[in-house]
Amino acid sequence: MNTYVPVSTEGEPHCLASCSEFSGQLQAEIVQATANKILGLMVINLQRSDRIAALMSEKQAGQLQDNLWQRLKPVLRSRDRMVFVSPNECWLMLPDLSVPALAILAAHRLLSVLEAPMPEENSHVYFTPCIGIVCTPFEGLNALTMLRMADNAQKKAFSEHQKFCVASGDIQANLLPENLPKVVAEVIEANALNVVYQPKIDLSTMRVHSVEALVRWPSDHPEYIPVNVLIETVERYGLVEALTLQVLNTVLRESSQWKNVGLDVLIWVNLSARLLAHTHLIATLSHKMDIWLTHPSKIGLEITESALIQDVTQTTEVLSELKRLGFQLSIDDFGTGYSSFAYLRRFPIDELKIDKMFVQGMTASLQDRQIVKSIIDLAHNFGLPVVAEGVEEEQTLLALKKMGCEQIQGFYFAKPMPAEQLVAWCTEFHRTHGA
């Protein structure tokens, strides 16, 4: 049973000395967070009376803060970290949560402690705490953004007379800059976007034969743009070509040295529907291959299922030419669009990729499990291998393997990682699995 209780391990929760130290540790925890090790963050407004604060001496205020920390410590775990931002506000990070609900359970425990009167000399101090909560994962998240999201959640809870509020999509949207298209265009123009790589694991050989290149907003940028918003903005404001070319340039540059150190993998790059209809697409891709002295067979292009059927005749022509040049082709997010069996026969596709919404639900939903099995059988009937994305649990992995799925991609084996980490990760993975 999931519970949020103090852990009997060495060490104890720490009250850090400064906000900068807290932010640094928060950023480190964000990097380490996974689907099974969730990071929670709270911004806690103590709502102590300003009159009481004004009457207290600096020494009394410090003593009250110390007393408050001593009261909170027993309900925290050894890895939890707190910092007092002001006499009326503190931040608390909760690493290694198995589920986000544990952050809410922790909030209830904290509220019960904070709402009890605090003895202070000959009187008592009363707090009316209000808590904002945010939990990973949010793509492209950094410490500053996570704190802003938790702070916005706390303010929403206060305005709605609630004791706590969990950050959601609307709170995330409120953080977007008003001049969003301009900010995105400037980052693309400055070549500042990050590219990370997630391995695809072949289940029969336990080797990494390919990786997917994924774009990420720069973590050191003062604004925070989630990946889904970045892609939507790029599509809407005609920045698709610029984004794709930047990603492709980065991929070709970073991968140019991999083979020299023993890593020879196919790299999959996402190709949008808008770019698929671009008249200069084939010439542009060919030019990039020539510049980097790379053969197209080293690059795979993932096209979403819905993009394939916008203009079937043109799509067939473009894909056939890309295939003739040597590019590998994959249908991404299969199962969410409207393609028919006839399209699978018509398009020169090399693999199908099952959307993670079905994969992640297949252990709990018979319907999702049947959909996944049907897609795998369908692909095999057309002679196509299958990749399942979003695999996070061993139970899912074993079920997919039993169904005959060839490759998996997801947090179970690896989060997306920078190029400089990929070579070492693949080397260690192959060593550990005897591949």
C-alpha positions as CSV (number, residue, x, y, z in Angstrom):
1,M,0.0,0.0,0.0
2,N,1.3,3.5,-0.9
3,T,1.9,5.6,2.2
4,Y,3.8,8.8,2.8
5,V,5.6,8.2,6.1
6,P,9.1,9.0,7.5
7,V,11.6,6.5,6.1
8,S,13.9,4.6,8.5
9,T,17.1,5.2,6.7
10,E,20.3,6.9,7.6
11,G,20.1,10.7,7.6
12,E,17.2,13.0,8.1
13,P,15.3,15.7,6.3
14,H,17.3,18.9,5.8
15,C,16.3,22.5,6.1
16,L,18.5,24.2,3.6
17,A,20.2,27.5,4.2
18,S,19.3,29.4,1.0
19,C,16.9,29.4,-1.9
20,S,19.8,29.1,-4.3
21,E,20.9,25.8,-2.6
22,F,17.4,24.6,-2.7
23,S,17.0,25.4,-6.4
24,G,20.3,23.7,-7.2
25,Q,19.2,20.5,-5.5
26,L,15.7,20.8,-7.1
27,Q,17.2,20.9,-10.5
28,A,19.3,17.8,-9.8
29,E,16.2,15.9,-8.6
30,I,14.3,16.9,-11.7
31,V,17.0,15.3,-13.9
32,Q,16.9,12.1,-11.8
33,A,13.1,11.9,-11.7
34,T,11.4,9.0,-13.6
35,A,7.9,7.7,-14.1
36,N,8.4,5.5,-11.1
37,K,10.4,8.0,-9.0
38,I,8.3,11.1,-9.1
39,L,9.5,14.4,-7.7
40,G,7.0,16.5,-5.8
41,L,7.3,20.2,-4.9
42,M,5.3,22.3,-2.6
43,V,5.2,26.1,-2.1
44,I,3.7,26.6,1.4
45,N,2.2,29.9,2.4
46,L,1.9,30.0,6.2
47,Q,-0.4,33.0,6.2
48,R,0.8,34.2,9.6
49,S,-0.7,37.4,10.8
50,D,1.4,40.5,9.7
51,R,0.6,42.1,13.0
52,I,2.2,39.2,14.9
53,A,5.2,39.2,12.5
54,A,5.7,42.9,13.0
55,L,5.7,42.6,16.8
56,M,8.3,39.9,16.9
57,S,12.0,40.6,17.2
58,E,14.4,39.1,14.8
59,K,15.5,36.6,17.4
60,Q,11.9,35.6,18.2
61,A,11.1,35.2,14.5
62,G,14.2,32.9,14.1
63,Q,13.2,30.9,17.1
64,L,9.7,30.5,15.8
65,Q,11.1,29.2,12.5
66,D,13.4,26.7,14.3
67,N,10.4,25.5,16.4
68,L,8.3,25.1,13.2
69,W,11.1,23.1,11.6
70,Q,11.4,20.8,14.6
71,R,7.6,20.2,14.4
72,L,7.7,19.4,10.7
73,K,10.7,17.0,10.7
74,P,8.9,14.0,12.2
75,V,6.4,13.9,9.3
76,L,9.1,14.2,6.6
77,R,11.3,11.6,5.0
78,S,15.1,11.4,5.0
79,R,15.4,12.8,1.5
80,D,12.9,15.6,1.8
81,R,14.3,19.1,1.7
82,M,12.9,22.4,2.8
83,V,13.9,26.0,2.8
84,F,12.3,29.0,4.5
85,V,12.0,31.7,1.9
86,S,10.5,34.2,4.3
87,P,8.8,34.1,7.7
88,N,5.6,33.4,5.8
89,E,6.7,31.0,3.1
90,C,8.7,27.8,2.7
91,W,9.4,25.4,-0.2
92,L,9.5,21.6,0.2
93,M,10.8,19.0,-2.3
94,L,9.7,15.4,-2.1
95,P,11.9,13.1,-4.2
96,D,11.2,9.4,-5.0
97,L,7.4,9.3,-4.8
98,S,5.9,6.2,-6.4
99,V,2.7,8.0,-7.4
100,P,1.7,11.7,-7.4
101,A,-1.1,11.0,-4.9
102,L,1.6,10.7,-2.2
103,A,2.3,14.4,-2.5
104,I,-1.4,15.1,-1.6
105,L,-1.1,12.7,1.3
106,A,2.0,14.5,2.4
107,A,0.1,17.8,2.2
108,H,-2.6,16.5,4.5
109,R,0.0,15.5,7.0
110,L,1.7,18.8,6.8
111,L,-1.6,20.7,7.2
112,S,-2.4,18.8,10.4
113,V,0.9,19.8,11.9
114,L,0.9,23.4,10.7
115,E,-2.7,24.1,11.8
116,A,-1.9,23.3,15.4
117,P,-1.2,26.4,17.5
118,M,2.5,27.0,18.0
119,P,3.5,28.0,21.6
120,E,5.5,31.3,21.6
121,E,6.5,32.6,25.1
122,N,3.3,33.5,26.8
123,S,1.0,33.1,23.8
124,H,0.4,31.0,20.7
125,V,1.0,31.7,17.0
126,Y,-1.6,30.4,14.6
127,F,-1.0,29.6,11.0
128,T,-3.5,29.3,8.2
129,P,-1.4,27.3,5.7
130,C,-2.1,27.2,1.9
131,I,-0.1,24.8,-0.3
132,G,0.6,24.7,-4.0
133,I,1.7,21.3,-5.4
134,V,3.4,20.2,-8.6
135,C,4.7,16.8,-9.6
136,T,6.8,15.5,-12.4
137,P,6.7,14.7,-15.2
138,F,6.4,17.9,-17.2
139,E,8.5,17.8,-20.4
140,G,11.3,20.4,-20.4
141,L,10.8,21.3,-16.8
142,N,13.5,23.2,-14.8
143,A,13.7,24.3,-11.2
144,L,12.5,27.9,-11.9
145,T,9.5,26.7,-13.9
146,M,8.6,24.1,-11.3
147,L,8.7,26.7,-8.5
148,R,6.6,29.1,-10.6
149,M,4.0,26.4,-11.2
150,A,3.8,25.5,-7.6
151,D,3.5,29.1,-6.6
152,N,0.7,29.6,-9.1
153,A,-1.1,26.6,-7.7
154,Q,-0.7,28.0,-4.2
155,K,-2.2,31.4,-5.3
156,K,-5.1,29.6,-7.0
157,A,-5.7,27.6,-3.8
158,F,-5.7,30.9,-1.8
159,S,-8.1,32.7,-4.2
160,E,-10.5,29.7,-4.1
161,H,-10.3,29.4,-0.3
162,Q,-8.8,25.9,-0.5
163,K,-6.1,24.4,1.6
164,F,-4.1,23.1,-1.3
165,C,-4.1,23.0,-5.1
166,V,-2.3,20.6,-7.5
167,A,-0.8,22.3,-10.6
168,S,-2.7,21.3,-13.8
169,G,-2.7,22.2,-17.4
170,D,-4.4,25.6,-17.0
171,I,-1.7,26.6,-14.4
172,Q,1.0,25.5,-16.8
173,A,-0.7,27.5,-19.6
174,N,-0.6,30.6,-17.5
175,L,3.2,30.5,-17.5
176,L,3.4,30.8,-21.3
177,P,4.8,34.1,-22.6
178,E,2.4,36.5,-24.3
179,N,4.7,36.8,-27.3
180,L,5.0,33.0,-27.6
181,P,5.6,32.8,-31.4
182,K,8.4,35.4,-31.2
183,V,10.1,33.6,-28.3
184,V,10.0,30.2,-30.1
185,A,11.3,31.8,-33.4
186,E,14.2,33.5,-31.6
187,V,15.2,30.2,-29.9
188,I,15.1,28.3,-33.2
189,E,17.0,31.1,-35.0
190,A,19.7,31.0,-32.2
191,N,20.0,27.2,-32.7
192,A,19.4,26.9,-29.0
193,L,16.9,24.0,-28.9
194,N,18.2,20.8,-27.3
195,V,18.0,17.4,-28.9
196,V,17.9,14.2,-26.8
197,Y,17.9,10.6,-27.8
198,Q,15.8,7.7,-26.5
199,P,16.9,4.2,-27.3
200,K,14.7,1.6,-28.9
201,I,15.4,-1.9,-27.5
202,D,15.2,-5.0,-29.7
203,L,13.6,-7.6,-27.4
204,S,15.0,-10.7,-29.2
205,T,18.7,-9.5,-29.1
206,M,18.5,-6.9,-26.3
207,R,20.5,-4.5,-28.4
208,V,20.0,-0.9,-29.3
209,H,19.7,-0.8,-33.1
210,S,18.1,2.7,-33.2
211,V,17.3,5.8,-31.2
212,E,14.6,8.5,-31.6
213,A,15.7,12.1,-31.7
214,L,13.4,14.3,-29.6
215,V,13.5,18.1,-29.3
216,R,13.5,19.8,-25.9
217,W,13.2,23.5,-24.9
218,P,16.5,24.8,-23.4
219,S,16.4,24.3,-19.7
220,D,18.4,27.5,-19.1
221,H,15.9,29.7,-21.0
222,P,14.0,32.2,-18.7
223,E,10.7,31.1,-20.3
224,Y,9.3,27.6,-20.1
225,I,7.7,26.1,-23.2
226,P,6.4,22.5,-22.9
227,V,7.2,20.3,-25.8
228,N,3.6,20.0,-26.9
229,V,3.2,23.8,-27.0
230,L,6.5,24.1,-28.8
231,I,5.3,21.8,-31.6
232,E,1.9,23.4,-31.8
233,T,3.4,26.8,-32.1
234,V,5.9,25.7,-34.7
235,E,3.1,24.1,-36.8
236,R,0.8,27.1,-36.5
237,Y,3.3,29.8,-37.3
238,G,5.2,28.3,-40.2
239,L,8.3,27.3,-38.3
240,V,8.2,23.6,-39.1
241,E,11.0,23.7,-41.7
242,A,13.3,25.7,-39.5
243,L,12.7,23.4,-36.5
244,T,13.2,20.2,-38.5
245,L,16.4,21.4,-40.2
246,Q,17.8,22.5,-36.8
247,V,17.0,19.1,-35.4
248,L,18.5,17.3,-38.4
249,N,21.6,19.4,-38.3
250,T,22.1,18.7,-34.6
251,V,21.5,14.9,-35.1
252,L,23.9,14.7,-38.0
253,R,26.6,16.7,-36.1
254,E,26.3,14.8,-32.9
255,S,26.1,11.4,-34.4
256,S,29.0,11.9,-36.8
257,Q,31.4,10.7,-34.1
258,W,29.4,7.9,-32.7
259,K,30.6,5.2,-35.1
260,N,34.2,6.0,-34.2
261,V,33.5,5.1,-30.6
262,G,31.6,1.9,-31.4
263,L,28.0,3.1,-31.6
264,D,26.3,2.5,-35.0
265,V,22.6,3.1,-34.7
266,L,19.7,4.3,-36.9
267,I,18.4,7.7,-35.8
268,W,14.7,8.4,-36.1
269,V,13.6,12.0,-36.7
270,N,9.9,13.1,-36.7
271,L,8.6,14.5,-39.9
272,S,5.5,16.7,-39.6
273,A,2.5,16.7,-42.0
274,R,3.2,20.2,-43.1
275,L,6.8,19.4,-44.0
276,L,5.7,16.2,-45.8
277,A,3.8,18.4,-48.2
278,H,6.8,20.8,-48.7
279,T,7.8,20.9,-52.3
280,H,11.5,21.1,-51.5
281,L,11.6,18.4,-48.8
282,I,13.4,15.7,-50.8
283,A,16.0,18.1,-52.1
284,T,16.6,19.6,-48.7
285,L,17.0,16.2,-47.0
286,S,19.4,15.0,-49.7
287,H,21.4,18.2,-49.4
288,K,21.8,17.7,-45.6
289,M,23.0,14.1,-46.2
290,D,25.6,15.4,-48.6
291,I,26.9,18.1,-46.3
292,W,27.4,15.6,-43.5
293,L,28.6,12.8,-45.7
294,T,25.9,10.6,-44.3
295,H,23.9,8.0,-46.3
296,P,20.1,8.3,-45.9
297,S,20.0,4.7,-44.6
298,K,21.4,6.1,-41.3
299,I,18.3,8.2,-40.8
300,G,14.7,7.1,-40.2
301,L,11.7,9.3,-40.7
302,E,8.7,9.0,-38.4
303,I,5.4,10.2,-39.9
304,T,2.2,10.4,-37.8
305,E,-0.6,8.3,-39.0
306,S,-3.0,11.2,-39.6
307,A,-0.4,13.0,-41.7
308,L,-0.3,10.1,-44.2
309,I,-3.9,10.5,-45.4
310,Q,-4.1,14.2,-46.0
311,D,-3.2,13.8,-49.6
312,V,-2.7,10.1,-50.3
313,T,-1.4,10.4,-53.9
314,Q,1.2,13.0,-53.0
315,T,2.1,11.3,-49.8
316,T,2.7,8.0,-51.7
317,E,4.9,9.8,-54.2
318,V,7.0,11.6,-51.5
319,L,7.4,8.5,-49.4
320,S,8.4,6.3,-52.4
321,E,11.1,8.8,-53.3
322,L,12.4,9.0,-49.8
323,K,12.4,5.2,-49.7
324,R,14.3,5.1,-53.0
325,L,16.9,7.5,-51.6
326,G,17.4,5.0,-48.7
327,F,15.5,6.5,-45.8
328,Q,13.8,4.2,-43.3
329,L,10.1,5.1,-42.8
330,S,7.8,4.5,-39.8
331,I,4.2,5.3,-39.0
332,D,4.2,7.0,-35.7
333,D,1.3,7.0,-33.1
334,F,-0.4,4.2,-35.0
335,G,-4.0,3.5,-33.8
336,T,-4.9,7.2,-33.2
337,G,-5.6,8.1,-36.8
338,Y,-7.8,6.9,-39.6
339,S,-5.6,4.9,-41.9
340,S,-7.0,1.8,-43.6
341,F,-5.5,-1.5,-44.4
342,A,-5.2,-0.3,-48.0
343,Y,-2.8,2.5,-47.0
344,L,-0.5,0.0,-45.2
345,R,-0.2,-1.9,-48.5
346,R,0.3,1.3,-50.5
347,F,2.8,3.2,-48.4
348,P,6.5,1.9,-48.4
349,I,6.7,1.7,-44.6
350,D,9.4,-0.2,-42.7
351,E,7.6,-0.4,-39.3
352,L,4.6,0.5,-37.2
353,K,4.9,2.3,-33.9
354,I,2.0,1.8,-31.4
355,D,0.9,5.0,-29.6
356,K,1.8,5.1,-25.9
357,M,-1.8,5.8,-24.9
358,F,-2.6,2.2,-25.7
359,V,0.6,0.7,-24.4
360,Q,0.4,2.4,-21.0
361,G,-3.2,1.4,-20.5
362,M,-2.8,-2.2,-21.7
363,T,-2.1,-3.8,-18.2
364,A,-5.2,-2.2,-16.7
365,S,-7.6,-2.2,-19.7
366,L,-8.6,-5.3,-21.6
367,Q,-9.7,-3.0,-24.5
368,D,-6.3,-1.4,-24.8
369,R,-4.6,-4.7,-24.5
370,Q,-6.8,-6.0,-27.4
371,I,-6.0,-3.0,-29.5
372,V,-2.3,-3.5,-29.0
373,K,-2.5,-7.2,-29.9
374,S,-4.6,-6.3,-33.0
375,I,-2.1,-3.8,-34.2
376,I,0.8,-6.2,-33.7
377,D,-1.0,-8.9,-35.6
378,L,-2.0,-6.5,-38.3
379,A,1.6,-5.3,-38.8
380,H,2.9,-8.8,-38.9
381,N,0.3,-9.7,-41.6
382,F,1.8,-6.9,-43.7
383,G,5.4,-8.1,-42.9
384,L,6.1,-5.1,-40.7
385,P,7.9,-5.1,-37.3
386,V,6.3,-3.2,-34.4
387,V,7.7,-0.7,-31.9
388,A,5.7,0.0,-28.7
389,E,6.4,3.4,-27.1
390,G,5.7,4.5,-23.6
391,V,6.8,1.2,-21.9
392,E,7.4,1.9,-18.2
393,E,6.6,-1.3,-16.3
394,E,8.0,-4.9,-16.5
395,Q,4.5,-6.2,-16.7
396,T,3.9,-4.2,-19.9
397,L,7.2,-5.4,-21.3
398,L,6.5,-9.1,-20.7
399,A,3.0,-8.7,-22.2
400,L,4.4,-7.1,-25.4
401,K,7.1,-9.7,-25.7
402,K,4.5,-12.5,-25.4
403,M,2.4,-10.7,-28.2
404,G,5.5,-10.8,-30.5
405,C,6.3,-7.1,-30.4
406,E,9.8,-6.6,-31.8
407,Q,11.0,-3.4,-30.1
408,I,10.1,-1.2,-27.2
409,Q,10.8,2.4,-26.2
410,G,10.2,4.0,-22.9
411,F,11.3,4.8,-19.4
412,Y,11.5,1.2,-18.3
413,F,14.9,1.0,-19.9
414,A,15.9,4.7,-20.5
415,K,14.7,8.3,-20.5
416,P,15.7,10.5,-23.4
417,M,19.3,11.6,-22.9
418,P,21.8,14.0,-24.4
419,A,24.2,12.8,-27.1
420,E,27.2,12.8,-24.7
421,Q,25.4,10.3,-22.4
422,L,24.1,8.0,-25.1
423,V,27.3,6.2,-26.1
424,A,28.1,5.3,-22.4
425,W,24.6,4.2,-21.8
426,C,24.4,1.9,-24.8
427,T,27.8,0.4,-23.9
428,E,26.8,-0.3,-20.4
429,F,23.4,-1.7,-21.5
430,H,25.0,-4.1,-24.0
431,R,27.5,-5.2,-21.4
432,T,24.9,-5.8,-18.7
433,H,22.6,-7.7,-21.1
434,G,25.4,-9.7,-22.8
435,A,24.6,-8.3,-26.1
